[in-house]
Amino acid sequence: MKLSWRQIKFLGIKLTLPQIVVVVQQLNPEQVEQFRLYRAGMAECPKCHKLFSGRAGNSFILHLVDEHDMESSHSMNVVADLYRKLLSRTATLREQAATEGR
């Protein structure tokens, strides 16, 4: 959700009123499949996707322990593996962009 402002005209007077806008985030299909490899519940959990996308590793680990009933050592390994794969993909994309730019 986010707060935005909307102007309306009422009886010839312009009023600016706050408006709450609900933003629906589409889940990344590639990320859904990666999460599904570790636990099915992670794949459709919006909080898992939000924490991963926000690079909130420690909070993501705690969320997996509290909400998805993972052992703490397993959740640390899952998060480390997911971020390792993300870094590998971004490095590959950077290399491709660098070779195409030449």
PEMOHU-V633002 format. One record per backbone hydrogen bond with DSSP energy under -0.5 kcal/mol. NH is the residue of the N-H (numbers start at 1). CO is the residue of the C=O. E is the energy in kcal/mol with one decimal. If there is no record, write none. Layout:
nh = <NH:NH>
co = <CO:CO>
e = <E:E>
This chain:
nh = <2:4:6:8:10:10:13:15:15:17:17:19:21:21:23:24:25:26:32:33:34:35:36:37:37:38:38:39:42:43:43:44:45:46:49:50:51:52:53:54:55:56:57:60:61:62:63:64:65:66:67:68:68:69:70:75:76:77:78:79:80:81:82:83:84:85:86:87:88:89:90:91:92:93:94:95:96:97:98:99:100:101:102>
co = <21:19:17:15:8:13:10:8:13:6:15:4:2:19:21:22:23:24:28:29:30:31:32:33:34:34:35:35:39:39:40:40:42:44:45:46:47:48:49:50:52:51:55:56:57:58:59:60:61:62:63:63:64:65:64:71:72:73:74:75:76:77:78:79:80:81:82:83:84:85:86:87:88:89:90:91:92:93:94:95:96:97:98>
e = <-2.4:-3.1:-2.8:-2.8:-0.6:-3.0:-1.7:-3.3:-0.6:-3.0:-0.6:-3.3:-3.1:-0.6:-0.6:-0.6:-0.6:-0.5:-2.4:-1.9:-1.8:-2.6:-2.1:-1.1:-0.6:-0.6:-1.2:-2.3:-0.9:-0.8:-0.7:-0.7:-0.8:-0.7:-1.7:-2.4:-2.7:-2.3:-2.6:-2.0:-1.3:-2.6:-0.9:-2.5:-2.4:-2.2:-2.4:-2.3:-2.0:-3.0:-3.0:-0.8:-0.8:-0.5:-1.5:-2.6:-2.1:-1.9:-2.4:-2.4:-2.4:-2.4:-2.6:-2.4:-2.2:-2.3:-2.0:-2.5:-2.0:-2.4:-2.5:-2.2:-2.1:-2.4:-2.2:-2.3:-2.3:-2.3:-2.4:-2.2:-2.1:-1.7:-0.5>
